[in-house]
């Protein structure tokens, strides 16, 4: 069976420790500022850029090796979600712990999956879609402006500046789409779906294999054989490897890619410790460009 690699975040522990950690994961709370709670540090980092000094932001999951799919909230985390002026979560079945916490909520909340530009695409990893992130940034600015009218202009200005920087990431994938369209790739899990779509790369991963890995079940021997064959016969130009959800099957694919000299593009579900969101996604786009270009 598949194993999710999870390392507990010192800032998101359980019980009383969690109550202390929540403030450690965000800025010091000020009574006269709106409080924002994000399900993961991906959305928390984005929210903090829009909030600036005018609102406080806490992220519940900050560990780059944690799995939001299986996260269970502590009492302190549940209280933080309930008490927040604004909750930002991914939605789409990705962070159910946060989605459940906002059921029936009449206060402000942002569901990133619901904000996606292409409603026909049901891949939940929408933070890899710059178009959707731009919409979420605007929604955060709007809702913070409603909560804090005195600083509404500042939120809007920071949101505009953030969208401008997102455009630099889009420029990288646009160049790939123009210069190297339909480049075949393989993914261990459909995490970078929107990044590949923006680059117009062709994902050849068998659906049966991808679905099994994502659902944490063992793919059939036939699906594994077909997937391995894509690497051993050189049918793909890169392997997109999710370092947070790996097992012996995906590690074997990595070994095959390395032996075959096929570039490996590592991706993660949560924000690395040493990067902000814009730096992280710029790096992802550039590494993909190097692999496919």
N, C-alpha and C positions, 0 to 999 in steps of 0.2 A: 504493500500500500504506500501511497505517497505521503511524504512527510513535509509539513510546513516548518521552515526554520524560523523560530520565534525567539527573540531575546527580549526579556522584559525591560522596559524603559524605566530608568531610575526615577523619571519624572512622572510616570503613570503607573504607580503601584496600586495596592489595594488598601481598603480600610482607611485608617487615619493618615497613613503615609501618602495616600492619594490626594487627600485634601491639601497637604503641604505641597505636593508636587504640581498640582494644577497651576498654582501661581508661579511656580518655578518655570513651567513650560511657556508662560506668557509674560506680559509686562505687569508691573505692579498695578493693582486695581485702584482707581480713583473714583470716589463716590459720585462725582459729577460727570463722569464720562460713560458713554454706552459700553456695555460689556458684550464681547463677541466670543462665542465658543465654536470651534471648528472640529469636525470629527477627526481629521488628520492634519499633520503639519503641512501637507501640500496646500490645502485650502486655507489653513491658518496663515501660512506665509503670504499668500495672495491677499488675504483679508488685511493683514498687518500693513502691507504696502499701501492699501487704500485708506486704512484707518489713520496711518501716520501717528502723530502725537495726540490725536483727538479722541481715540477710543482704545480700549484695552482688548487684547486678543489672547485667547488660550487655545491650545491644540491638545486634544485628548490622546492621540497617538503620534508619538514623535520618533519612534524607533524605526530605522530604515529596514530592520529585519522582522518587524511585527507584521501580523496578518490582519488587516481590518475586517476581512470576512468573518473571522471567528472571535473577534474581540467581544468581551463581555464587560459591561460597565460596572464599576464599583459604585458604592452608595454616593461617594463624593462626586464622581463623574456625572451620575444621574442628576444630582442636585445642581451641578454646574450647568447642565443642559436645560434644566427646568428654569433656573434663575436668570439665564442669559437674556439680554435684550435682543440679540440676534444670533441665530444658530445657522451655521453653514455646513452642509453635508453633501456627500457625493450623490447618494440615491442610486436608483437602478439596481438595487439588491446588493450593492457593494458594502455599505456600512449600515447594516440593519439595526445595529445598536442605536445609532443616531436617528434613523428613520422612525423607529418605534418611540423614541423619546419625544418626537415632535408631533405625534399623532394627536389631532384635536387642538393643536397649538394655535392660539389666536394671535400670538405675538409674531414678530418678524422672523422669517426663516428663508434660506436660499437653498433650493434643491438643484444642484448642478446638472444632474441627468435630465431633469425636466427642462432645463434651459438650453439643452443642446440644439444646435442649429438644424441638423438633419434628423428629424423625428423618426425617419424610417430606419435609422441605424440604431440598433439596440445594444451596442457594445458599451458596457458601463464605465470603461476607463476613460472618461471624458476629459480628464486633466491633460491628456495627450492631444487634445483637439484645441488648437489656439483660437478657433472661431468661438467655440463654446466658452472658453476661459474669458474671452473678451466680453461676452454677454454677462457672465457671472460677475466680472469686475464692475460692470455698469449697475447690476442689481445690488451689489454690496454698497456701492456709492449712493444709490438712490435710497436704500433702506436706512443707511446710517444718516443720510440727510434728513429723513423723516423723523428719526429718533433724536437728532441733534441739529435742528435747523440753523443754529448760529454758525455751524461749520460745514454746511451743505456745499458751499462753493469750494472749499478746500478738498472735500471728498471727491467732488466731481473733477477737479483739476488733477488730483493724484491718479484718478481712474484713467483720465485721458493720457497722462504720461505713461502709465502702465501699458495701455493699449498700443502706444507708439513703440514701446520696447518689444511687445509681442510680435509686431510686424517684422522685426529683424530676424526672428526665428522662422517666421513664415517665408521670408526671403530665401532661406537656405533650402527649405523643402520645395519651394517653387522652382528653384534652380535645378534641383534633382529631377523634378517632374518634367522640366523642359529638356534637360540634357541626357537624362537616363530613364526615360519612362518604361514602365513594365519590366523593370529589373526583378528577376525572381528571387524570393527570399523564403526562409523557413522560420517559424516562431515556435518556441516551446510552449507558449501560452499567448492568447491574443491580447496581450497587455499594450503593445505599441501599435495597435490597430490604426488609430487615427494619425499617428506619425507616419506610418507606411502609406496610408491613404493619401495624405497630403503630398507625399513624395511620388505618388502614383506607382509605388512598387507593387509587384504582383506576389501576393502571399500564396504559396503553393502548399502550405501545411494542410494535410488531410483533415477534414472536419471531424472525423471520428476520433483522431488522435488529440486534436486541440480540445474537443469537448470533454474527453476523459480527463485530461490533465487539469482543466479548469474546474471540473467537478470533483477533483481529488479521488478519482478512481483509476484503476489500471487499464490502459488502452489494450485492445486486443493484440495478440501477436501479429496478426495480419496488418493492423494499422501501424504498429511499430516498424514492421519490415518495410512497408511502403515509405514511411517517413525517413528511415535510415537510408533507403535507396536514393532519396533525393540528394543526400550528402555524398554518398559513396560514388555516385555517377556524375557528380558535378553539375546537377541541374539547378542549383541555387547559388547566388553570389554572396549570401551572408546568412548567418544564423543569429536570430534575435533571441537572446537568452535572458529569461527572468530569473535574477539571482535570489529572489525571495521565495519562489515556489519551485523547488527542485527535488528530484529524487534520482534513483539509480538510472531510470530511463532517460531523463533529460540530461543527466551528467554524461551518459554514454553518447548522446548526440553531440555534446560539446567536445568530447574526446575525438569523435569521428571528424568533426569540423576542423579541429586543430591539426589532426594528422593529414587532412586533405588540403590544408592551407587556406581554408575558407574563413574569412573574417568573422569574428564573433562580436556582436553588439550587445553589451550588457545593459539591461534596463531594470528599474526597480519600481515598486508601487508607492513607496513613501520617500520623502525628501532625504537625500544624503545629509550627513551631519555638517559638512563643510560648505554647502552650497545653498543659495536661495533658489526659489522656483525658476526665475528667469535664467540664472546661470546653469541650472540643472538641465532645463529643456534646450537651451542653446548648445550645451555639451552633447546632449542626446542627438540633436539634429546634425551637429558637425561630425560626430562619430559615424552616424549613418551615412553621411555624405562621403566620408573617407572610405567606408566599406563598399559603397556602391559606385563611387566615382573613379 
